[in-house]
Amino acid sequence: MQRGVYFDAWFPRQHCYHPSLPPRRLRMIDDLVDYRATTLVWASMGGGSLALPYLEQEAFGDVGARERFYGFVNDSEFIAECHKRGIAVFGIVFEAQGWEFPVELDDEETTVLALNELRGVGHRDWMGLREFSQNRYPRLWPPLERYFPGGLRNSDGEQVTDLIEECGVRDIDQRLCHAHWVECPDREHRCYYMDRNNPVWREYLKAVIRIQIDAGVDGIQLDEAELPLGAMQYGACFCKDCMKGFRRHLQSQPRAQRDPALAGVDLAAFHYGTWLSERGHDFRQDRSAAPLFGEYYRFQCRAIKQHFQELADYARGYGREQGREVLVSGNFFNVDPHYLPLAEDCDLLITEMRNTTYRQPEWYRYVAGFAGDKDVLVVENPYGGVVPELVDQLKAGRGFDRLRLSLYEGAAFGANMTVPYGSWMGSRIEDAFYPPHQLATDVQTFLADHDSLFSKRTHNQVAVVFSVASNRDLVARADASDNVSNATDQSVQVPYRVVTEGLSRNSIPFDVILFPDGVTADDSVDAAALAPYPTLVLPSCGHLTGGQAAALRQYLDGGGCAVVVGDLGANLAPSDRDPLLHHPNVAGAEMTGVERSLARRRQVRVGGDPVGDIAVNIHRLVDDSAAVHLVNYGYDAERDAVEVVKDVELTVDLPFDAPSATLVTPEHGFTELQARSDHSAHTVHLDEVGLYSIVVFRDRPQAAGPAGR
């Protein structure tokens, strides 16, 4: 399992300023070694969205004797030192950000006296992408032509003289949009939301990638990987290149398949924004009901796949020209299904979570299903969640168990929750997230020492289907907000979310299988993917493709059992739908009662007095033995600790005899257990279940202990 560190290293009690990360120090590497780090994310050289010469200064610039005294190094030197310790570093490409900063200069404009944080010296001006593209500071920066011989030309063949005006996202009224979630409201700087559909911006991003690879990064992390689909918060993008691309998309359709709304429309001169405005739509209110919205969404999904792949291929190709294999990843934010086709171009998945809460095992199980056999590194998000509260608690010497839960939870349920190291607190809070060092070290040491007890495969007997088409509108309504509040509308019930939370709260381990819609990603579901699971849960899968219906029919005919919540395949013809609904192996259940419908075939039973809130996941280890991960969420706020559950009887159904069982905990290490078996059900008694426990069942005694030590 990867052990990641969310390595912004921003300063405490100061704004987390995008795009430039603070200078690195050698002492930081000692901390990373303590954390047993394997990979650093959001870690290096973000300044390309200010200007390429600024990025080069981050990578290769002179640090100065005074800074050297305290071990400061430039980013290429820092990366080289990380490599000596076996730590991989990802360069961060802030794809969506185009920055302009206030600056104070000497009269000759040969020295930057202040940038962003001003002090009233010299003369005021602006410094950023616009000035770089206009060669505004010849005594400070090399010209644009050094990086792009002959300059840059847009899709109309025109010479580009202003990267902001050329490449920014524009709303339906043609106003430039801001990436407001990274702008600090008490600062004068400006961040424009950039559009990767513009070929000029892609060429600029390739130059950023070249500099980062030249500086030695192990991987390229493309932040805001869904660019420009995130512009939906402004009503979508109507820049010239989005409009050209959408026009080509419509023109490529056979006439017989075009939307009836286009009847009589001359597509040669079609501009979607103008056309919508003429019909009274602004794409901000009731957007999904606007004409051609479905086709616009389909076009943008295809565009993000095409252009993400273009940059990923470029990074790998340029790396090979330098004699190295360079990894690629992106920020998948809420792991929305429109990221599915992008995952194919990633070596590992790096993602924020839209909302960070104190308990989210079901979210991790979704992420694990999304990722398949690829590693996942997750970082917390300060907006719309518990991070600001947790940071305040930790500063007051409280919340230690809550941080432990956060870090252990990800590993237990299929991902790596990275350790924050000066991580992002948003642009409103003047602080960065540094956890207590020894606490983080202890957790990471346990995870590293027991790496053999984690796996991407499971022995779980229940799978829950996430139907992309059936959930899209509900999730969009529940999560409708900007990138600052990340609010969730609790009045909107998403059956999939209700069902999976119910399963996790009742100690029922499960996997997640995604049913793509053929729009965001190709439908690749077959019966073989369903066959390993005796039970399949289908929460409100109202839309099924023909292939999915056929796979379900084959699964049921082969003896699989399905629990259906709500509708199933309502879009299908009765001849395809009825054999599913009336199959003898199909049972219905209420949205909040799925766990009761599984009572006769429960794989795991956790008995205690009281049982508490214990979520379970069963990792299938290399030798096919089972590691049953138990996470106890019974946090008592008054005691500021997780309540230990005493005298727990754990029974697990497994596909092998298990005469040998071992308990592994952070507090007590290894404890051999006596296992009782009744056919495939194996029972052990646990004196107590604390915050995190792993019970390893094997079909033979393991003299050296489950970690192979």
Number of C-alpha atoms within 10 A of each C-alpha: 20 20 23 28 28 23 25 25 24 25 20 14 11 13 19 28 18 22 20 20 21 18 17 22 19 16 11 17 18 13 15 22 15 16 24 24 24 19 23 26 26 27 25 32 31 25 25 30 28 25 23 25 20 20 21 21 15 27 25 16 15 12 15 10 10 9 13 14 8 11 14 20 23 22 27 22 18 22 25 17 15 23 15 9 15 14 21 22 27 27 28 29 27 26 26 27 27 27 26 22 19 18 22 24 18 14 9 8 15 13 13 13 17 18 17 16 13 14 11 10 12 17 13 16 11 17 22 25 21 21 20 23 20 15 17 15 14 13 12 14 16 14 20 21 12 9 15 12 9 10 14 21 15 15 12 8 8 9 12 17 18 14 21 24 14 20 26 25 32 25 22 21 13 13 13 18 18 22 19 17 16 20 21 20 12 8 13 13 19 20 25 24 25 31 27 28 26 22 17 18 23 19 16 20 20 18 16 27 28 14 20 29 23 15 23 24 26 23 27 28 29 27 21 19 26 27 24 25 20 18 23 15 15 16 17 25 31 22 23 20 21 25 18 18 17 23 19 15 16 20 15 10 11 8 12 7 8 15 14 11 9 14 9 7 10 10 13 10 9 18 17 20 21 14 13 16 13 10 10 9 18 19 23 15 10 9 16 13 11 16 19 19 13 14 16 20 19 17 20 24 24 18 21 22 23 15 20 26 19 14 20 24 14 15 23 20 15 18 22 12 10 13 9 14 15 21 20 25 25 26 25 25 21 15 20 17 24 24 22 20 20 25 22 14 20 19 16 21 25 26 25 18 21 23 21 18 15 16 16 17 25 24 19 23 25 23 23 23 20 22 20 15 12 16 17 28 27 25 26 26 23 27 24 18 19 15 21 18 11 20 20 13 15 17 12 9 10 17 20 19 17 22 22 17 21 21 21 24 27 22 24 29 31 30 28 25 26 27 29 21 24 21 27 30 22 23 22 17 15 16 21 24 27 20 20 13 12 12 14 20 19 15 19 23 16 16 23 18 13 17 15 15 27 24 21 19 17 21 24 25 21 25 21 25 22 25 24 23 20 23 20 15 13 15 19 14 16 16 18 15 15 16 17 15 14 17 17 17 14 10 8 13 14 20 21 23 18 16 23 29 19 18 25 21 20 20 23 24 28 28 25 23 22 18 25 23 20 13 19 23 19 12 16 13 19 17 18 10 12 21 18 16 19 17 25 27 28 24 29 22 24 18 21 23 19 16 15 21 22 18 19 23 18 18 24 24 14 12 13 19 21 26 20 21 23 15 16 21 22 13 14 16 10 12 8 15 19 13 13 22 18 10 14 13 17 17 15 17 18 16 21 15 15 21 21 14 14 17 10 8 13 19 21 24 19 19 17 16 9 10 18 20 17 22 26 28 27 30 25 19 19 12 8 16 24 30 29 27 26 25 25 23 24 17 20 11 11 6 9 15 17 19 16 17 22 16 16 19 16 18 22 19 21 20 12 16 18 22 16 18 27 23 21 23 17 17 11 9 12 16 13 15 18 13 18 16 16 10 11 15 19 22 22 20 15 20 12 14 22 20 26 22 25 24 25 25 28 21 15 12 15 15 8 8 17 22 14 11 8
